[in-house]
Amino acid sequence: MISLIWAMDKNNLVGKGDKIPWHIKEDLLYYKSKTNGQTVLMGDQTYFSLKGYYKDKPLPYGKIYVATIDKNLKIDGVTMIYDLVSFLENNKDDLWVVGGATIYKISLPYADRLYISFVKGEYEGDRYFPQIDFSKYNLVWENDTDKVRYTLFERN
């Protein structure tokens, strides 16, 4: 099963450079509750951005896959993915895709579940989630708070 998890504003904004354009503690806790100890896939830029937050601490995931087009890039403690489409087509793991924007775009056609945190308000940034054909998904859960509407969509 492939699950994508992300937060975006009403304009599909997900990032500003290599950072999240907002700081909403409840959403960070929600994200951690879903991904802690799990097998995750992320792009190399997302990996290095997260390492900037965690410094010398290990990232809070189980197995980590890092996708990159740089065939010379090697990162200790992670499995490098140099052909993302082939990896997704042959994946047998329960996998959480955690960013960034390019990895989301390539992974979306393979997603079984979409965990979307709709952040209320408009923010400034330069990384956007691609348009989603919601006719391919059913809304199976939602929780609305003051700052975020949490949702879970499952593929039809």
N, C-alpha and C positions, 0 to 999 in steps of 0.2 A: 504494500500500500504506500502510495506517495502522497504526502500531505505538504501543502505549502502554507506557511504562516508568515503574516506580515501585518504591519499597520500602515494605513494611508489616509490622507485627508480627502475631502470631497472632490478634489481634482486628480486623484490617483497619485499624488506626490508621496514618495517613500523615502527620499533622501536629499541631503544637501552636501555635495561632495561625498566624503566617506562617513558622514555622520547622519543621525536621525534628526530631523528638523524640530523636534519637540522633546520634552522630557516629562513623561507622564508615568509616575511611579507605579500606579496600578496596572498599566499596560506592560511594563517591564516584568512585574511579578507574574502576570498572566502568561507572558511569553516563557518565562523560566519554568512555570508549573507544567507547561506542555513539552518543553524541549530538554529539560534537565535529565542527563543520563541517556538521552536518545541518540540514535544514529542520525547524523545531520549531513547535509550537502550545502556547500556555500562556495562562492567565488573567491578567488585569491584576494581581491580587494577587501571583501567583507571579512575574510580571515584576519588580515593584517589590521583592519580597523578594530575588530574585537580584541585582538592581542594588545592594542593600544589601551583599551579599557582595563584588561585583566593583568597587564604588566607581566610579572613573573609567575602569576597563578595559572594553573591549567584552565582551559576553557571547560565549562560545566556540561560537556556532552559526553556521550559514550564514544562510539566510533565516529570519526570525522573524515568526510570526503571533501577535498578542495579541488574545484574545477578551474582550469587555466588553459590558455592557449600557448603559454610559455613552456615548451617541452624541456627546458633546462631547469625549471623551477622545481626544487625539492624542499619539502618542509618536514622536519623530524616529527614523528608521532601522528601524522595524518596520512591518508591514502590519496595520492594525487590522481586526478581524472583529467585526461588529455582529450578524450572523445566523449563529450557529455551526452550527445544523442544516443550513442551506442550504450553507454552506461545506463541511461534511463530506460531504454528499450529492454535491457536485460536484467534490470534490477529485481531482486527477489526479497530484499530487506524491507522492513517498515522504515521508511525514510522521511525525514523532515527537511524540506528545502527552506533555508533561512536567509537567502539573499545572495547577492544583490540583484539589481534590476535586470541585468542581462540573464542571470541564472534563472530568475523567475520567468522571464519571457520564454526561454528555451524549455523550461520544465512544465509550464502551464498545460500543454496538450496531454501530458502524462499524469496529471494530478487527479487523484481520487477524491481528495478532500481539500477544501480551502478554508483555513482559519483566518478570517479577515477581521482586524480591528479597525473599524471606521472611526478615525480620530475626528472629533468635532472641531470645526473651524478651518481656516485657510492658513497655510504656511508658505514660506519661501524655500525653494530648493531647485534641484536640477535633475533628479532621478525620479522616474515615474513607472508605475506598474502598467503593463499593457492593458488594453481594453479586454474585458471578460465577457464572453457570451454566456450570460446567466441562464439562458434557456437550456444549457447542458447540465445544470446543477439544480438541486433542491435545497432550500434553506431548511435545515433540520434543528437548529438551535440558535437562540440569540439572547443576549443580556444587555440591556441599555443602562448606562450610567451617565453621570453628568458630563464626563469628558470623552467617553468612548462607547461605541456600540459594537459589542463583540458578536461575531457570527461564525457559524459553521455551515458550509455548503458541501453537499456530497454529490458526486457525479450521478446523473440519471442512469 
